[in-house]
């Protein structure tokens, strides 16, 4: 369980994606979906139990927290049910032998509270396991813990998760691809802003500071990883999309690495401006514009092979420019130019996975 989710970062504090009006607005859409899912959970939960129906409604509400796409909601629902199922087994093994004893139960409750807050940022499954064991401990103290109650809790949780899944699939659905595309474009624009700030700092502008932009980029990349998590999940059957998502993440990490290096060079007071930086920054600007330009879906789907050739051409062009500017590995380029050329190569490689059909096999993977 832990190994499946340990690479998931805490939800970054970045503004949500903007776009749409009315029901197309992200917050409005999520509110409508959560309401619809809770209504389904309420109806089904009442049919199952007229006293514990709120477990299903609560499960639906918690599934929607910090999710923005169908894929994220599906994964969150699966993890909630899985965490509850395992938590019931662990709870029975730990709580039943205590027979409601106050002191051991208090210790177990304290451990569960610690587990909830410790695992919440990194593993939803482990958090739900801790919550379920905590609930079982309290039921044990109250003397109402039995097999029927535990089975009912699992069933109500499953109903709540199913209500959330049906809501995101039917009510104003938003695909994982659309969500991740929005976050990736924001990250790429932030890469461009970081490059501009660093170049201005190297040019001698005292007001330019790339550090805040670098921090913003890290937060955006965390959000990209979170939105791509359903595609790179080990249980995902979509192999082509999984390979594409991993490729995009690797290249975005390479961009962030080069941007951090460029910002570190710019922060050095002894670093001097090189006229070749302007040309390299303009090429980065052109690459970002090409990656963030909106194109018709038909053109994207039929251009997969052409994008591979263009990506190779862009890499060759960047390499020729690097050699012409004295940035070949043999001549030892300046640190700033080296980072800019590395950034150019990563941006050129992003063209193929970003501009081809999401379901098409990724060449070279």
C-alpha positions as CSV (number, residue, x, y, z in Angstrom):
1,X,0.0,0.0,0.0
2,X,2.6,2.5,1.0
3,X,4.8,1.7,-2.0
4,X,1.8,2.5,-4.3
5,X,1.4,6.0,-3.0
6,X,4.6,7.1,-1.4
7,X,5.7,9.1,-4.4
8,X,2.4,11.1,-4.3
9,X,3.3,14.6,-3.1
10,X,1.1,16.6,-0.7
11,X,-1.6,18.6,-2.5
12,X,0.3,21.9,-3.5
13,X,-1.2,25.2,-2.5
14,X,-1.7,26.7,-6.0
15,X,-4.8,28.5,-7.4
16,X,-7.2,26.1,-9.2
17,X,-7.5,26.0,-12.9
18,X,-9.5,28.9,-14.4
19,X,-11.9,28.3,-17.2
20,X,-15.5,28.3,-18.1
21,X,-18.5,30.1,-16.8
22,X,-21.5,28.9,-14.9
23,X,-21.5,25.1,-14.7
24,X,-18.2,25.1,-16.6
25,X,-16.4,26.8,-13.7
26,X,-14.4,24.3,-11.7
27,X,-15.8,25.1,-8.3
28,X,-19.4,25.1,-9.5
29,X,-18.9,21.8,-11.4
30,X,-17.4,20.1,-8.3
31,X,-20.2,21.4,-6.1
32,X,-22.8,20.0,-8.5
33,X,-21.0,16.7,-8.7
34,X,-20.6,16.4,-5.0
35,X,-24.3,17.2,-4.4
36,X,-25.4,14.6,-7.0
37,X,-23.0,12.0,-5.5
38,X,-24.2,12.7,-2.0
39,X,-27.8,12.4,-3.1
40,X,-27.2,9.0,-4.6
41,X,-25.3,7.9,-1.5
42,X,-28.2,9.1,0.7
43,X,-30.8,7.2,-1.2
44,X,-28.8,4.0,-1.4
45,X,-27.5,4.3,2.2
46,X,-31.1,4.8,3.5
47,X,-32.2,1.6,1.8
48,X,-29.3,-0.3,3.5
49,X,-29.6,1.3,6.9
50,X,-31.9,4.1,8.2
51,X,-29.4,4.7,11.1
52,X,-26.0,4.6,9.4
53,X,-26.8,6.2,6.0
54,X,-24.5,9.1,6.9
55,X,-21.5,6.9,6.5
56,X,-22.2,6.7,2.8
57,X,-22.7,10.5,2.5
58,X,-19.5,11.2,4.4
59,X,-17.6,8.8,2.2
60,X,-18.9,10.6,-0.9
61,X,-17.9,14.0,0.4
62,X,-14.4,12.9,1.4
63,X,-13.8,11.3,-2.0
64,X,-14.4,14.7,-3.7
65,X,-11.9,16.6,-1.5
66,X,-8.8,17.6,-3.6
67,X,-10.0,15.8,-6.7
68,X,-10.6,17.6,-10.0
69,X,-11.0,14.9,-12.7
70,X,-12.6,11.5,-13.3
71,X,-9.3,9.6,-12.9
72,X,-8.5,11.2,-9.6
73,X,-12.0,10.5,-8.2
74,X,-11.8,6.8,-9.4
75,X,-8.4,6.3,-7.7
76,X,-9.6,8.1,-4.5
77,X,-12.7,5.9,-4.3
78,X,-10.7,2.8,-4.8
79,X,-8.3,3.8,-2.1
80,X,-11.0,4.7,0.3
81,X,-12.7,1.3,0.0
82,X,-9.4,-0.5,0.2
83,X,-8.3,1.4,3.3
84,X,-11.6,0.7,5.0
85,X,-11.5,-3.0,4.1
86,X,-8.0,-3.4,5.5
87,X,-8.8,-1.2,8.5
88,X,-11.7,-3.5,9.4
89,X,-9.4,-6.5,9.4
90,X,-6.7,-4.7,11.5
91,X,-9.3,-3.2,13.8
92,X,-10.8,-6.7,14.6
93,X,-7.3,-8.0,15.3
94,X,-6.4,-5.1,17.6
95,X,-9.7,-4.0,19.2
96,X,-11.5,-7.3,20.0
97,X,-8.7,-8.6,22.3
98,X,-8.9,-5.4,24.3
99,X,-12.5,-6.1,25.4
100,X,-13.2,-2.4,25.8
101,X,-10.4,-1.8,28.3
102,X,-10.0,2.0,28.7
103,X,-6.2,2.4,29.0
104,X,-5.1,0.1,26.0
105,X,-7.9,1.6,23.9
106,X,-6.8,5.1,24.7
107,X,-3.3,4.2,23.6
108,X,-4.6,2.7,20.4
109,X,-6.8,5.8,19.7
110,X,-3.7,8.0,20.1
111,X,-1.7,5.9,17.7
112,X,-4.6,6.1,15.2
113,X,-4.8,9.9,15.5
114,X,-1.1,10.1,14.8
115,X,-1.4,7.8,11.9
116,X,-4.3,9.8,10.4
117,X,-2.3,13.1,10.4
118,X,1.0,11.5,9.5
119,X,-0.2,9.6,6.5
120,X,-2.8,12.1,5.2
121,X,-0.4,14.0,2.9
122,X,1.1,10.9,1.3
123,X,-1.3,8.0,1.4
124,X,-5.1,8.2,1.4
125,X,-5.3,4.4,1.9
126,X,-3.2,4.5,5.1
127,X,-5.2,7.4,6.4
128,X,-8.5,5.6,5.9
129,X,-7.0,2.5,7.5
130,X,-6.2,4.6,10.6
131,X,-9.7,6.2,10.6
132,X,-11.3,2.8,10.4
133,X,-9.3,1.4,13.3
134,X,-10.0,4.5,15.3
135,X,-13.8,4.1,14.7
136,X,-13.5,0.4,15.7
137,X,-11.7,1.3,18.9
138,X,-14.5,3.7,19.9
139,X,-17.2,1.2,19.1
140,X,-15.3,-1.3,21.3
141,X,-15.3,1.1,24.2
142,X,-19.1,1.7,23.7
143,X,-19.7,-2.1,23.6
144,X,-21.4,-2.0,20.2
145,X,-18.6,-3.6,18.1
146,X,-19.8,-6.6,16.2
147,X,-19.4,-8.2,12.8
148,X,-22.7,-6.9,11.5
149,X,-21.6,-3.3,12.2
150,X,-18.3,-3.7,10.6
151,X,-19.8,-5.2,7.4
152,X,-22.4,-2.4,7.4
153,X,-19.6,0.2,7.6
154,X,-17.8,-1.4,4.6
155,X,-21.0,-1.5,2.6
156,X,-21.9,2.1,3.3
157,X,-18.4,3.2,2.4
158,X,-18.6,1.3,-0.9
159,X,-22.0,2.9,-1.6
160,X,-20.5,6.4,-1.0
161,X,-17.5,5.7,-3.2
162,X,-19.8,4.4,-5.9
163,X,-22.0,7.5,-5.7
164,X,-18.9,9.7,-6.2
165,X,-17.8,7.6,-9.2
166,X,-21.2,7.7,-10.9
167,X,-21.4,11.5,-10.3
168,X,-18.1,12.3,-12.0
169,X,-18.9,9.9,-14.8
170,X,-22.4,11.2,-15.6
171,X,-22.7,14.8,-14.1
172,X,-20.6,17.4,-16.0
173,X,-17.7,15.0,-16.5
174,X,-14.2,16.3,-17.0
175,X,-11.5,14.0,-18.4
176,X,-8.1,13.4,-16.8
177,X,-6.5,14.5,-20.0
178,X,-8.2,17.9,-20.0
179,X,-7.2,18.5,-16.4
180,X,-3.6,17.5,-16.8
181,X,-3.3,19.5,-20.0
182,X,-4.3,22.6,-18.1
183,X,-1.8,22.0,-15.3
184,X,1.0,21.2,-17.8
185,X,0.4,24.4,-19.7
186,X,0.5,26.4,-16.5
187,X,3.8,24.7,-15.6
188,X,5.3,25.4,-19.0
189,X,4.3,29.1,-18.8
190,X,5.9,29.2,-15.4
191,X,9.1,27.7,-16.9
192,X,9.2,30.6,-19.4
193,X,8.6,33.1,-16.7
194,X,11.5,31.6,-14.6
195,X,13.8,31.8,-17.6
196,X,12.9,35.5,-18.3
197,X,13.5,36.4,-14.6
198,X,16.9,34.6,-14.6
199,X,18.0,36.2,-17.8
200,X,17.0,39.7,-16.6
201,X,18.9,39.0,-13.4
202,X,22.0,38.0,-15.3
203,X,21.6,41.1,-17.4
204,X,21.9,43.2,-14.3
205,X,18.3,44.0,-13.3
206,X,18.2,44.3,-9.5
207,X,14.4,43.9,-9.5
208,X,14.5,40.5,-11.3
209,X,14.3,37.5,-9.0
210,X,13.6,34.0,-10.3
211,X,13.3,32.4,-6.8
212,X,9.6,33.0,-6.4
213,X,8.9,31.7,-9.9
214,X,11.0,28.6,-9.1
215,X,8.9,28.0,-6.0
216,X,5.7,28.4,-8.0
217,X,7.0,25.9,-10.6
218,X,7.6,23.3,-7.9
219,X,4.1,23.7,-6.7
220,X,2.7,23.4,-10.2
221,X,4.7,20.3,-10.9
222,X,3.4,18.8,-7.7
223,X,-0.2,19.5,-9.0
224,X,0.8,17.9,-12.4
225,X,2.0,14.8,-10.6
226,X,-1.2,14.6,-8.6
227,X,-3.4,14.9,-11.7
228,X,-1.3,12.3,-13.6
229,X,-1.3,9.9,-10.6
230,X,-4.3,7.9,-12.0
231,X,-2.5,7.3,-15.3
232,X,0.8,6.2,-13.7
233,X,-0.9,4.0,-11.1
234,X,0.5,0.5,-11.1
235,X,-3.0,-1.0,-11.7
236,X,-3.8,1.3,-14.6
237,X,-4.6,-0.8,-17.7
238,X,-3.9,2.1,-20.1
239,X,-0.3,1.2,-21.0
240,X,0.1,3.8,-23.8
241,X,-1.2,6.6,-21.6
242,X,0.9,5.4,-18.7
243,X,4.1,5.5,-20.8
244,X,3.1,9.0,-22.1
245,X,2.4,10.3,-18.6
246,X,5.7,9.0,-17.2
247,X,7.6,10.5,-20.2
248,X,5.9,13.9,-19.6
249,X,6.7,13.8,-15.9
250,X,10.4,12.9,-16.6
251,X,10.8,15.8,-19.1
252,X,9.0,18.3,-16.8
253,X,11.3,17.2,-14.0
254,X,14.3,17.8,-16.3
255,X,12.9,21.3,-17.1
256,X,12.6,22.1,-13.4
257,X,16.1,20.8,-12.8
258,X,17.5,23.1,-15.5
259,X,15.5,26.1,-14.2
260,X,16.7,25.6,-10.7
261,X,20.3,25.5,-11.9
262,X,19.7,28.6,-14.0
263,X,18.2,30.4,-11.0
264,X,21.2,29.4,-8.8
265,X,23.6,30.8,-11.4
266,X,21.6,34.0,-11.6
267,X,21.7,34.4,-7.9
268,X,25.5,34.5,-8.0
269,X,26.6,38.2,-7.8
270,X,29.7,37.5,-9.8
271,X,27.8,36.0,-12.7
272,X,27.9,38.2,-15.8
273,X,25.6,38.6,-18.7
274,X,26.4,36.9,-22.0
275,X,24.8,38.2,-25.2
276,X,24.2,34.6,-26.2
277,X,21.7,34.2,-23.3
278,X,19.2,36.4,-25.2
279,X,19.1,34.2,-28.2
280,X,18.8,31.1,-26.0
281,X,15.9,32.6,-24.1
282,X,14.1,33.5,-27.3
283,X,14.4,29.9,-28.4
284,X,13.0,28.8,-25.0
285,X,10.2,31.3,-25.5
286,X,9.4,29.9,-29.0
287,X,9.4,26.3,-27.7
288,X,7.0,27.2,-24.9
289,X,4.7,29.0,-27.2
290,X,4.6,26.0,-29.6
291,X,3.8,23.6,-26.7
292,X,1.1,25.8,-25.2
293,X,-0.6,26.7,-28.5
294,X,-4.1,25.3,-28.8
295,X,-4.6,23.2,-31.9
296,X,-7.6,21.2,-33.3
297,X,-7.9,17.7,-32.0
298,X,-7.9,16.2,-35.5
299,X,-4.6,17.8,-36.2
300,X,-3.2,16.6,-33.0
301,X,-4.3,13.0,-33.6
302,X,-2.9,12.8,-37.1
303,X,0.3,14.6,-36.3
304,X,1.9,12.0,-33.9
305,X,4.6,10.8,-36.3
306,X,5.2,14.3,-37.7
307,X,5.7,15.6,-34.1
308,X,8.3,13.0,-33.6
309,X,10.3,14.2,-36.6
310,X,9.8,17.8,-35.6
311,X,11.0,17.0,-32.0
312,X,14.1,15.4,-33.5
313,X,14.6,18.5,-35.7
314,X,14.2,20.8,-32.7
315,X,16.8,18.8,-30.7
316,X,19.2,18.9,-33.7
317,X,18.6,22.7,-34.0
318,X,19.3,23.2,-30.3
319,X,22.4,21.1,-30.5
320,X,23.7,23.1,-33.5
321,X,22.9,26.3,-31.7
322,X,24.7,25.1,-28.6
323,X,27.8,24.2,-30.6
324,X,27.7,27.5,-32.5
325,X,27.5,29.4,-29.2
326,X,30.4,27.4,-27.7
327,X,28.2,25.2,-25.6
328,X,29.4,21.8,-26.7
329,X,30.5,19.3,-24.1
330,X,34.1,19.7,-25.4
331,X,34.4,23.4,-25.0
332,X,32.9,23.7,-21.6
333,X,30.0,26.2,-21.8
334,X,29.1,28.7,-19.2
335,X,26.7,27.4,-16.5
336,X,23.8,29.6,-17.6
337,X,24.1,28.6,-21.2
338,X,24.4,24.9,-20.3
339,X,21.1,25.1,-18.3
340,X,19.4,26.9,-21.1
341,X,20.4,24.4,-23.7
342,X,19.3,21.6,-21.4
343,X,16.0,23.3,-21.1
344,X,15.7,23.6,-24.8
345,X,16.3,19.9,-25.3
346,X,13.7,19.0,-22.7
347,X,11.1,21.3,-24.2
348,X,11.8,19.9,-27.7
349,X,11.3,16.4,-26.4
350,X,7.9,17.3,-24.9
351,X,6.4,18.1,-28.3
352,X,5.8,14.4,-29.1
353,X,3.9,13.3,-26.0
354,X,2.0,16.6,-25.6
355,X,0.8,17.1,-29.2
356,X,0.0,13.5,-30.2
357,X,-3.2,11.5,-29.5
358,X,-3.4,10.5,-25.9
359,X,-4.3,6.9,-26.9
360,X,-1.6,6.5,-29.5
361,X,1.6,4.5,-28.6
362,X,4.5,6.8,-27.7
363,X,7.4,6.3,-30.2
364,X,10.6,5.4,-28.5
365,X,9.1,4.1,-25.3
